[in-house]
Amino acid sequence: MAKKPRVKVPKKAKAGDIVQIKTLMSHKMETGRRKDKKTGKVIPRKIIDTFVCKFNGKEIMSADLQPSIAANPYLAFYAVATESGTFDFEWTEDGGSKVTASGKIKVS
């Protein structure tokens, strides 16, 4: 699978603020269409196919990724700060391998 993902969650926000969440996953995203130059065989597909973000256990954002997504997928989205808590992120690769990360926010 990939290296440890990078996530950027604001440390603090006021109740009702709209905050931007950023994620970056280092991953080659092999489409399954390229051939190995030495052997001529097709390199098997190996992509991150799903991304899920939960806040305090409740899903707030998800994405189904396709082979046309770039290597090292970067995702940014917005959320409304309603309470302090933890954002949990999960990337799932073909074959079921998963990588997780989290970030905390304090809402006043």
SULJO-V75414 format. One record per backbone hydrogen bond with DSSP energy under -0.5 kcal/mol. CO is the residue of the C=O (numbers start at 1). NH is the residue of the N-H. If there is no record, write none. Layout:
co | nh
CO | NH
CO | NH
This chain:
co | nh
6 | 24
8 | 22
11 | 106
13 | 108
14 | 17
17 | 19
17 | 81
19 | 79
21 | 77
22 | 8
23 | 75
24 | 6
24 | 26
25 | 27
26 | 3
27 | 72
30 | 46
34 | 43
36 | 40
41 | 36
46 | 30
47 | 49
47 | 94
49 | 65
50 | 92
51 | 63
52 | 90
53 | 60
53 | 61
54 | 56
54 | 88
55 | 58
58 | 55
61 | 53
63 | 51
63 | 65
66 | 69
73 | 25
75 | 23
77 | 21
79 | 19
79 | 81
80 | 82
81 | 16
85 | 105
86 | 56
86 | 88
87 | 103
88 | 54
89 | 101
90 | 52
91 | 99
92 | 49
92 | 50
93 | 96
97 | 93
99 | 91
101 | 89
103 | 87
105 | 85
105 | 107
106 | 13
